[in-house]
């Protein structure tokens, strides 16, 4: 995490979520940064390598999926809203192989999507948002892109 990262409590809770899901824990994800509607994760290549010596595509899409899920979760926790977050649908494009640690960055499609998520969940107890993610390469390139729709359903009796 860098100096621009927010309070560690929500991040520690997110790490706990990741470790509590065996398939996610196997990816060995690390939180690099969370700020301004962006979440960046890294997973080591050695835990996610395929038979060709590059990152397994399933690991890449999984890391992008949990980065976007994690971002929604963090934004809601920061607003003191308790909710179950689900991925409703997603699309992935693989552009280049990854021969290094997997680094992904997730964000909301628009600032309006980010703002509406919290507002709508607070008013209606249910909200959705579109997010995007990219797998970044050390040379500045993009190895994969992801777009997904996430749904948050407020927990009964929680605020």
Backbone bond lengths (Angstrom), bond angles and torsions (degrees), N, CA, C in turn:
res aa  C-N    CA-C-N  psi(-1)  N-CA   C-N-CA  omega(-1)  CA-C   N-CA-C  phi
1 X - - - 1.443 - - 1.516 108.86 -
2 X 1.323 117.10 145.50 1.456 119.37 -179.58 1.524 110.91 -104.13
3 X 1.326 115.81 -178.54 1.463 121.14 -175.99 1.522 112.30 -64.88
4 X 1.319 118.73 -21.14 1.460 122.07 179.92 1.520 112.49 -84.49
5 X 1.303 117.59 -2.31 1.454 121.61 -177.86 1.527 109.87 -74.78
6 X 1.329 115.46 145.63 1.465 121.69 -177.23 1.522 111.27 -79.49
7 X 1.311 116.38 -169.76 1.456 124.33 -178.63 1.526 111.65 -47.57
8 X 1.337 117.14 139.24 1.462 119.28 -178.10 1.523 114.84 -73.13
9 X 1.327 120.09 -20.93 1.476 121.19 -175.36 1.529 112.81 -57.48
10 X 1.349 120.29 -51.39 1.468 118.55 178.35 1.530 112.42 -63.75
11 X 1.325 116.46 -32.65 1.465 119.76 179.30 1.526 110.86 -68.42
12 X 1.325 116.06 -40.49 1.469 119.89 177.13 1.525 110.54 -63.56
13 X 1.332 116.80 -38.73 1.471 120.26 177.53 1.529 110.30 -64.53
14 X 1.329 116.92 -40.00 1.462 120.28 179.22 1.527 110.73 -65.31
15 X 1.319 117.23 -42.23 1.466 120.35 176.14 1.529 109.58 -58.94
16 X 1.334 117.03 -40.55 1.468 120.78 176.87 1.515 112.22 -60.81
17 X 1.345 116.64 -41.11 1.475 120.35 175.50 1.524 110.31 -59.84
18 X 1.337 115.76 -47.79 1.461 120.27 -179.04 1.528 110.93 -58.67
19 X 1.327 116.70 -46.95 1.466 120.77 -177.64 1.520 112.41 -69.24
20 X 1.336 117.14 -23.04 1.462 121.33 179.48 1.514 114.25 -79.56
21 X 1.321 117.24 -7.38 1.475 121.83 177.99 1.533 107.57 -111.78
22 X 1.338 118.78 104.77 1.466 120.75 -174.09 1.530 115.26 -50.90
23 X 1.347 120.39 -42.72 1.468 117.65 179.33 1.532 112.59 -64.66
24 X 1.323 116.43 -34.08 1.466 120.54 178.69 1.525 109.79 -73.52
25 X 1.320 117.01 -44.21 1.464 120.74 179.08 1.527 110.97 -57.71
26 X 1.332 116.72 -35.27 1.464 120.66 179.94 1.531 112.41 -63.98
27 X 1.327 117.22 -25.58 1.469 121.00 176.84 1.527 111.16 -69.13
28 X 1.334 116.61 -24.64 1.467 125.25 -175.30 1.531 111.89 60.16
29 X 1.343 116.53 52.42 1.462 119.46 -178.77 1.528 112.24 -71.10
30 X 1.313 115.23 145.62 1.466 122.94 175.09 1.520 107.97 -125.71
31 X 1.317 116.63 138.62 1.460 120.55 175.49 1.521 108.27 -84.22
32 X 1.323 115.93 122.81 1.459 121.23 178.57 1.524 112.16 -94.51
33 X 1.341 115.99 -37.97 1.457 119.11 -172.86 1.521 110.37 -163.21
34 X 1.315 115.33 143.40 1.465 122.31 171.59 1.516 107.45 -141.77
35 X 1.326 116.24 115.93 1.465 120.33 178.63 1.520 109.63 -165.47
36 X 1.316 115.67 146.53 1.467 122.12 169.68 1.534 114.02 47.25
37 X 1.327 116.99 46.77 1.460 119.99 177.51 1.514 114.29 73.17
38 X 1.331 117.54 26.40 1.456 122.70 -179.89 1.520 109.43 -134.84
39 X 1.311 116.85 136.93 1.465 122.08 174.01 1.515 108.02 -128.74
40 X 1.328 115.46 129.08 1.472 121.08 179.72 1.528 108.31 -118.74
41 X 1.338 115.40 129.63 1.462 122.94 178.65 1.521 110.40 -122.43
42 X 1.333 115.22 158.45 1.468 121.59 173.25 1.517 108.12 -135.13
43 X 1.324 115.83 146.09 1.462 122.16 172.42 1.524 107.47 -135.27
44 X 1.328 117.48 139.16 1.463 120.03 -176.73 1.533 112.39 -69.77
45 X 1.303 114.95 140.45 1.463 120.33 178.68 1.523 111.09 -58.93
46 X 1.337 117.24 -39.86 1.465 118.89 -174.90 1.529 113.42 -62.27
47 X 1.325 118.47 -21.90 1.468 121.56 177.41 1.527 112.09 -91.96
48 X 1.336 116.71 -5.75 1.468 121.03 -171.89 1.525 112.87 -135.59
49 X 1.307 116.80 22.58 1.466 121.70 -174.94 1.527 111.03 -83.72
50 X 1.331 115.59 146.31 1.462 120.21 177.09 1.530 110.30 -104.69
51 X 1.304 117.14 -171.01 1.462 122.10 -177.13 1.523 113.01 -70.87
52 X 1.306 118.66 -9.92 1.464 122.70 179.66 1.527 112.29 -99.97
53 X 1.342 116.66 0.08 1.451 121.27 178.47 1.521 113.98 85.78
54 X 1.328 116.56 5.46 1.468 119.83 177.16 1.530 108.81 -114.59
55 X 1.322 115.52 176.51 1.469 119.92 -178.11 1.526 110.64 -64.31
56 X 1.318 115.62 136.55 1.459 123.05 175.89 1.529 108.33 -65.63
57 X 1.317 117.06 131.10 1.460 121.15 -179.57 1.514 112.91 -57.88
58 X 1.323 117.38 -35.62 1.458 120.82 177.84 1.519 112.11 -64.20
59 X 1.318 116.75 -35.39 1.462 120.39 176.26 1.518 110.82 -68.48
60 X 1.318 116.00 -40.37 1.461 120.63 -179.71 1.523 110.74 -61.75
61 X 1.323 117.12 -50.72 1.466 119.80 -179.75 1.527 110.85 -66.45
62 X 1.324 117.43 -36.15 1.468 119.98 178.32 1.521 110.84 -63.41
63 X 1.324 117.44 -43.15 1.454 120.20 -179.67 1.532 111.11 -65.87
64 X 1.323 117.59 -39.11 1.464 119.79 177.15 1.533 110.48 -66.73
65 X 1.326 116.58 -39.84 1.467 121.09 179.43 1.519 111.10 -62.77
66 X 1.338 117.81 -45.61 1.463 119.58 -178.54 1.530 111.56 -75.12
67 X 1.318 117.89 -25.37 1.470 119.37 175.74 1.528 109.75 -65.48
68 X 1.317 116.69 -46.48 1.471 120.14 178.42 1.528 110.36 -66.12
69 X 1.328 117.61 -43.49 1.469 121.66 177.06 1.522 110.10 -59.73
70 X 1.324 116.32 -44.67 1.453 121.15 179.55 1.518 112.31 -62.91
71 X 1.326 116.61 -38.89 1.458 120.14 179.00 1.529 110.79 -63.38
72 X 1.318 117.25 -45.67 1.470 120.48 176.97 1.529 109.74 -59.13
73 X 1.313 117.16 -46.41 1.461 122.45 -179.86 1.525 110.99 -59.11
74 X 1.328 117.79 -46.16 1.466 121.85 -179.90 1.526 111.95 -64.35
75 X 1.319 116.72 -42.72 1.470 120.13 -179.86 1.530 110.73 -61.82
76 X 1.334 116.63 -41.04 1.464 120.18 179.89 1.526 111.19 -69.98
77 X 1.327 116.84 -40.80 1.464 119.71 178.33 1.524 110.49 -63.36
78 X 1.319 117.04 -39.46 1.467 120.17 178.84 1.527 110.91 -63.00
79 X 1.330 117.14 -31.07 1.472 121.80 178.41 1.539 111.49 -87.43
80 X 1.343 116.73 6.61 1.475 122.59 -178.99 1.525 112.40 60.69
81 X 1.322 116.17 37.51 1.460 122.00 176.70 1.527 108.70 -112.77
82 X 1.320 116.77 125.20 1.461 121.51 178.05 1.523 108.64 -94.29
83 X 1.318 116.44 127.85 1.468 120.44 -178.36 1.517 110.17 -154.59
84 X 1.316 114.30 155.96 1.464 121.24 168.16 1.520 106.34 -91.34
85 X 1.323 116.92 132.23 1.462 122.07 -176.92 1.527 108.13 -113.25
86 X 1.319 114.66 132.89 1.468 121.70 -178.84 1.522 109.80 -130.14
87 X 1.327 116.18 146.81 1.461 119.95 168.72 1.527 106.10 -86.32
88 X 1.334 116.58 127.22 1.463 121.14 -178.02 1.521 111.55 -93.11
89 X 1.321 116.80 -40.84 1.463 120.78 174.77 1.517 108.40 -160.54
90 X 1.324 115.51 160.53 1.465 119.50 -179.68 1.522 110.26 -157.29
91 X 1.321 113.45 162.23 1.461 121.40 177.16 1.527 107.68 -139.69
92 X 1.321 116.36 140.41 1.463 122.28 -178.35 1.521 109.96 -127.14
93 X 1.321 115.53 144.65 1.474 121.49 171.41 1.520 107.15 -128.61
94 X 1.327 115.70 123.70 1.456 121.25 176.07 1.524 107.67 -94.21
95 X 1.318 116.74 125.44 1.459 121.24 -174.92 1.529 113.60 -110.21
96 X 1.333 116.76 -36.21 1.471 122.24 -177.93 1.522 108.70 -149.72
97 X 1.339 117.04 152.24 1.465 118.69 173.45 1.531 110.32 -72.14
98 X 1.331 115.50 155.33 1.462 121.86 -179.45 1.530 107.93 -113.87
99 X 1.323 116.55 113.47 1.463 122.59 -179.94 1.527 111.29 -107.26
100 X 1.308 116.73 29.96 1.464 123.73 -178.08 1.524 107.46 -148.46
101 X 1.329 116.97 176.50 1.458 119.01 175.67 1.524 109.21 -53.18
102 X 1.326 115.66 145.17 1.467 121.00 -179.01 1.530 108.07 -83.45
103 X 1.318 116.55 124.28 1.463 122.15 175.90 1.519 107.13 -121.97
104 X 1.324 115.78 125.17 1.467 120.60 179.84 1.522 109.55 -124.95
105 X 1.314 113.42 152.73 1.457 121.42 179.55 1.518 107.22 -132.88
106 X 1.331 116.51 126.73 1.468 121.25 -179.97 1.518 109.57 -118.42
107 X 1.334 115.16 146.12 1.455 121.12 177.15 1.522 109.94 -155.30
108 X 1.306 115.31 169.06 1.459 120.88 176.83 1.524 109.35 -75.79
109 X 1.337 116.47 150.59 1.460 119.80 177.25 1.523 110.73 -56.55
110 X 1.329 116.07 -43.38 1.464 120.67 -179.64 1.530 109.00 -143.07
111 X 1.327 115.61 162.10 1.465 120.42 174.96 1.526 110.28 -62.21
112 X 1.325 116.44 -32.92 1.469 120.41 178.62 1.530 110.91 -64.69
113 X 1.334 117.70 -38.70 1.470 120.82 176.62 1.526 110.46 -60.93
114 X 1.322 115.82 -41.72 1.465 120.92 -179.78 1.530 110.34 -62.98
115 X 1.311 116.87 -48.99 1.468 121.10 -178.55 1.522 111.74 -65.97
116 X 1.318 117.18 -40.93 1.461 121.23 -177.64 1.523 112.10 -67.05
117 X 1.318 118.00 -30.70 1.463 121.34 -179.71 1.529 110.63 -56.17
118 X 1.308 116.40 -54.68 1.469 121.20 -177.72 1.520 110.58 -66.51
119 X 1.327 117.14 -46.80 1.460 121.57 -177.76 1.532 111.65 -61.29
120 X 1.321 116.49 -46.91 1.464 120.49 -177.72 1.527 111.46 -67.47
121 X 1.329 117.25 -41.33 1.463 119.34 178.64 1.528 110.40 -63.45
122 X 1.317 117.27 -41.92 1.471 120.62 179.63 1.527 111.41 -63.04
123 X 1.322 117.37 -37.85 1.470 120.88 -177.41 1.519 113.23 -83.23
124 X 1.336 116.73 -40.80 1.465 120.17 -169.84 1.532 114.77 -111.78
125 X 1.321 117.58 -10.44 1.458 119.98 -179.63 1.519 113.67 78.55
126 X 1.312 115.77 5.33 1.470 121.33 -178.32 1.524 107.16 -157.47
127 X 1.332 116.93 139.42 1.470 119.83 -179.34 1.517 109.82 -154.82
128 X 1.304 114.99 160.85 1.456 121.17 176.50 1.513 110.09 -135.05
129 X 1.321 115.55 157.71 1.464 120.57 177.70 1.518 109.41 -153.37
130 X 1.318 115.01 149.76 1.460 121.35 174.39 1.522 108.26 -98.01
131 X 1.315 115.22 134.59 1.464 121.33 178.33 1.508 110.31 -128.48
132 X 1.296 115.11 162.74 1.462 121.87 177.71 1.522 107.93 -133.34
133 X 1.294 116.07 156.15 1.462 120.86 176.08 1.518 108.44 -147.09
134 X 1.320 114.39 157.03 1.466 120.66 177.60 1.519 108.69 -137.07
135 X 1.318 115.62 145.48 1.453 120.91 170.02 1.526 105.86 -95.25
136 X 1.332 115.25 119.43 1.459 121.39 -173.43 1.524 111.18 -98.52
137 X 1.302 116.05 144.25 1.454 122.09 176.56 1.524 109.73 -104.37
138 X 1.322 116.75 153.06 1.463 121.71 -178.82 1.528 111.92 -60.02
139 X 1.330 117.28 -28.56 1.472 120.52 -179.32 1.528 112.81 -82.40
140 X 1.347 116.88 4.42 1.458 121.22 179.74 1.516 113.94 95.36
141 X 1.314 117.20 -5.77 1.458 121.15 179.20 1.523 112.34 -78.49
142 X 1.318 114.67 172.03 1.461 122.39 177.55 1.519 108.12 -118.15
143 X 1.321 116.93 126.07 1.461 122.10 -177.31 1.523 112.97 -92.73
144 X 1.337 117.09 -27.14 1.464 120.47 -178.99 1.524 108.62 -158.52
145 X 1.327 114.86 152.71 1.466 120.53 175.15 1.523 108.63 -126.44
146 X 1.316 115.04 151.52 1.451 123.02 -175.19 1.524 108.02 -139.25
147 X 1.303 116.68 139.75 1.461 120.93 168.76 1.520 106.70 -133.85
148 X 1.317 115.44 141.49 1.452 118.59 -177.12 1.513 111.69 -152.90
149 X 1.313 114.20 157.73 1.459 121.89 176.02 1.519 106.94 -113.28
150 X 1.319 115.25 126.96 1.459 122.22 -178.46 1.518 109.44 -115.28
151 X 1.329 115.79 147.20 1.457 122.36 179.61 1.525 107.17 -123.28
152 X 1.333 115.42 137.22 1.462 122.31 175.01 1.525 108.39 -118.21
153 X 1.325 115.55 128.85 1.455 121.69 178.87 1.514 107.55 -118.39
154 X 1.342 115.63 118.89 1.457 121.01 -177.66 1.518 111.64 -58.89
155 X 1.328 114.80 143.63 1.468 120.84 177.35 1.518 107.95 -82.60
156 X 1.297 116.46 134.11 1.471 122.08 -179.86 1.518 110.10 -58.83
157 X 1.342 115.25 133.75 1.452 120.80 177.58 1.500 115.02 76.70
158 X 1.345 117.39 1.95 1.459 120.47 179.95 1.519 109.25 -104.63
159 X 1.300 114.86 154.85 1.471 119.01 175.49 1.492 111.40 -135.48
